[in-house]
């Protein structure tokens, strides 16, 4: 396909990198330095200019009678994204996708439909849900929801005092029958890693990627890290520094889904704090910055279950979280958008990093690669793996076959199956049925073949 990407920031460049291997990519970027950097690093055609101007888009192939198949607008300005999509739609581009930062645009499908936009994507809600998962399972450093929030992937490090230490995977279920989970990937403490099998032995400090349904999440946490337990339900506290769109959305979800938490909302903007006080009257709104040591101590940062920093600055978020950790917060979560900071959890006292851009890129790639063939898709960049949720139609040739009969190659796993109202942890004897929701885990290079087996073909056409 011929694809035009408007915006050469972190999101645009990442999308271009993933798609350029099989598609013809034109990247439009306003900033000359960012455009040159993209031109040096990526195998794409870079156009320097404003992506909301018809003349600039025309030079990228967006014009009446042109051969552009898709336009993806992902700058950090909604008006540029919406206008470039509108121009592309009216020029006859088959599909247009827009990033939007304002939640108002994604609250209703009317905006996209009226402008001829196929998908309006905002990462705030999915990022807020990831943060909730990290609060619920305090030892997790990454999480992704599956099967309409009935299940999730959790990344956890195995503590030395874990009862799982020294056990092989095949021995876990007989000893802990209530733990309904599948280990999809293990990074061993000795530096080796891969998709495990029943004979894989777990060792202290192994990092495990585990898929389970939500009812098993608490048990999973207790088995992996026995010493990390939440406060009593009557004394749970969460601090949120930076209450813009993401911070506020996170607070709303905590209040709605985890109502037994007491919130401390921190923001330097006095007008925003006044609005927060109206919306969160039962919680405490603090008009200060996230590093106000005296205020944090007075409001109980020591022993707090979580401190989340969601300001617009990656650097501040990391610093605020490190300070809060040093003052006794049990878990700190920093919102970070720049890839160069992703590994700082190894050298800074920050428990987890959440990247809204990764969530957005995942949604865009799902739309490009699978269109309607997949319900959910997520990338796990750290281990170069992907997860995909597909539905078996009643015409699938796999219906009636057992998982053992599929003979999936090493590096691919069926993690869970959603069947009616149940979530199944499959075995080799599990048979596939029409309308099963199948969660696939595979190394990135293996996902096209694995997805194709289940009827979710990668889109490769030029």
Beta strands, then each sheet from edge to edge (+ up, - down):
strand 1: 2-6
strand 2: 24-29
strand 3: 45-48
strand 4: 70-73
strand 5: 95-99
strand 6: 119-121
strand 7: 140-146
strand 8: 151-157
strand 9: 181-187
strand 10: 193-194
strand 11: 207-213
strand 12: 236-241
strand 13: 261-266
strand 14: 284-286
strand 15: 306-309
strand 16: 332-335
strand 17: 352-354
strand 18: 376-380
strand 19: 385-391
strand 20: 412-419
strand 21: 422-424
strand 22: 437-443
sheet 1: 3+ 2+ 1+ 4+ 5+ 6+
sheet 2: 7+ 8- 11+ 9- 10+
sheet 3: 14+ 13+ 12+ 15+ 16+ 17+
sheet 4: 18+ 19- 22+ 20- 21+
end
